[in-house]
Amino acid sequence: MKSTNNEQKGIVATGFTGECPLPFDDYPQVLMAHGGGGKLTNQLIKKLFLPAFDNPVLNQQHDGALLEINGVRLAFTTDSYVVRPIFFPGGDIGQLAVYGTVNDLAMCGARPLYLSAAVILEEGFLMEDLRRIVQSMQNAAAKAGVQLVTGDTKVVDKGKGDGLYINTAGIGVIEHALTITPASVRPGDAILVNGDIGRHGIAIMAVREGLSFESLIESDSAPLAGLVQTLLDNHITVHCLRDLTRGGLASALVEIAGAAGLDMQIEETAIHVREDVRGACEILGFDPLYVANEGRMVVFIPEEQKNKALSLMRAHPLGVQANIIGHVSSPGKGIVRLRSRIGATRIVDMLSGEQLPRIC
Amino acid sequence: MKSTNNEQKGIVATGFTGECPLPFDDYPQVLMAHGGGGKLTNQLIKKLFLPAFDNPVLNQQHDGALLEINGVRLAFTTDSYVVRPIFFPGGDIGQLAVYGTVNDLAMCGARPLYLSAAVILEEGFLMEDLRRIVQSMQNAAAKAGVQLVTGDTKVVDKGKGDGLYINTAGIGVIEHALTITPASVRPGDAILVNGDIGRHGIAIMAVREGLSFESLIESDSAPLAGLVQTLLDNHITVHCLRDLTRGGLASALVEIAGAAGLDMQIEETAIHVREDVRGACEILGFDPLYVANEGRMVVFIPEEQKNKALSLMRAHPLGVQANIIGHVSSPGKGIVRLRSRIGATRIVDMLSGEQLPRIC
């Protein structure tokens, strides 16, 4: 099932979902799909932002920037959160804004320390809801072991926002000698994922589409820094990490494969998808590989450490269902191949359009 | 002239502009004035954000957070930019987003190093305008000597944004032994400002209200880190710095006086306001003391260093019109007194409502 089905099912209101987006210069205006985490987002970054801001740190194309200031190695990252609805099963925009940035720091191999929080409020937003979200941010910060140390508040006119948008930026410290980036991935590396995929995206879409299932599907939103720390503390030579947010597992793998110039092979049977999530995906016309997660990551490690890493992950509350889903095959053009349940192999491409708008 | 005149003149569309806002709990919804930089913004921060995120770093109530990571002293800050129009005489939202965050770092006495940039685009925004703004950010970063090292792009539906909003966060390094915060201000300190006030706010309002003057009033938007560095390099014992953005000179002084628990006295005749800016303020019913600037700061230093500091500032391109505008008088309730041109003394209060919505 490919993401192009979305269009047929009428779920996607706007944006291009075909197989082959136009060259970047042919889009005179911003489309929803430019923010969807797929090909158009990728084009926007590569054709517009990267050339303008060209510098070695930015060009790492990682979840965060790796910096060194007077001998201290730091990671620095930012994300804006525009998810709707702002309250959803398993979380809310405030929790997401904290965990999301904590996870981006963790994906750099950093220990998250400090966060900023900047809110853009729409005139008329309920103070009660703001209070609830701020409390949720504080709870999430406490759970993730970070401090919210600086912030900003702006208010925009009614009709120029959507309740509230939150930006968080984060600083973490890197206390090991590894360089955890796509460029560190090696042929033969094992690829692990820490659990089932697709829950966050489906939890959000179920609310939006007014679907109800026998069981409540809750977002998997969670802080991953502790799980990463467990691997590092136990001397796992982590090559690369990536959380599976916008664009899901497929986009993360294709991005890393492209940045590293390596081909990869993954096994569909090794990728956990909960039955209710799979059912919802079928109803909504989504491929779980492309659905956003907020507590899942992909881990690249040397083949010989895969069993030790798997045991460590499964012993952690956020890795109980961890699995080895494939391996890095060889230098190539960054092609990711998936062997399906029935044994056929297909190429996993980046999402052409926009599957789930405003999912984070 | 008090800011309450705005209401009479019909400039302010929404928000409370009276002398005495209600207790915080009496506002069930967010008003434009909660983002105006005056009393309601202050209440929102003190009653909602600070109690939730309570920690020693945040409680410094400074333009940024002062951190120490493995022996390296850093400043960390964030701001979202929602100014409209996005292009205005003397600058644009992109330039503002870079200089604004650079300045917040400089106000902590830090040398700005790295910035993040996160844009929230409204569906349909012109790619051409985005390109222009991104280029402007890069030019501003080069001029300010910082690198844009990490970023994020989100797209929201048409009618849920206003073209684009930009968030920047910044990291700077502190390479001296001073602690530049409101708590370091001392009785007797001289108060300096680096030039004329009110230009940014008036440049924006003139466009919005369709006013034209004989001379073009351009924003004073500029990066202040170099000017701060000049003071530090020449061993000026800087006690506190604050840029005069939302709420203008008056709000900056009242905030610092309150945080330091000290009274202050300033002289109206020592505060430069360009004639055309003064005229525009009269037409619009604004008090220049409350009008936003984007390249102006207030500097608190020991009395005995004031002449040296003034000479240093005047020798810098961004301090040609620097002046000593007053002094810190004595411990007190944080009252700021202004001696007017005619010799009368009045108390300078924080803006009760919202003077200039979406000025930055």
Interface residues (C-beta under 8 A of the other chain):
Chain A: A13 T14 Y27 P28 Q29 V30 L31 M32 A33 H34 G35 G36 T41 L44 I45 L48 F49 A52 F53 N55 V57 L58 G64 A65 L67 I69 N70 G71 V72 L74 F76 T77 T78 D79 S80 Y81 V82 L113 Y114 S116 A117 A118 V119 I120 L121 E122 E123 G124 F125 L126 M127 E128 L130 R131 V134 Q135 M137 Q138 A141 Q147 L148 V149 T150 G151 D152 T153 K154 V155 V156 D157 G159 K160 G161 D162 Y165 N167 A169 I171 V173 P357 R358
Chain B: A13 T14 Y27 P28 Q29 V30 L31 M32 A33 H34 G35 G36 T41 L44 I45 L48 F49 A52 F53 N55 V57 L58 G64 A65 L67 I69 N70 G71 V72 L74 F76 T77 T78 D79 S80 Y81 V82 L113 Y114 S116 A117 A118 V119 I120 L121 E122 E123 G124 F125 L126 M127 E128 L130 R131 V134 Q135 M137 Q138 A141 Q147 L148 V149 T150 G151 D152 T153 K154 V155 V156 D157 G159 K160 G161 D162 Y165 N167 A169 I171 V173 P357 R358
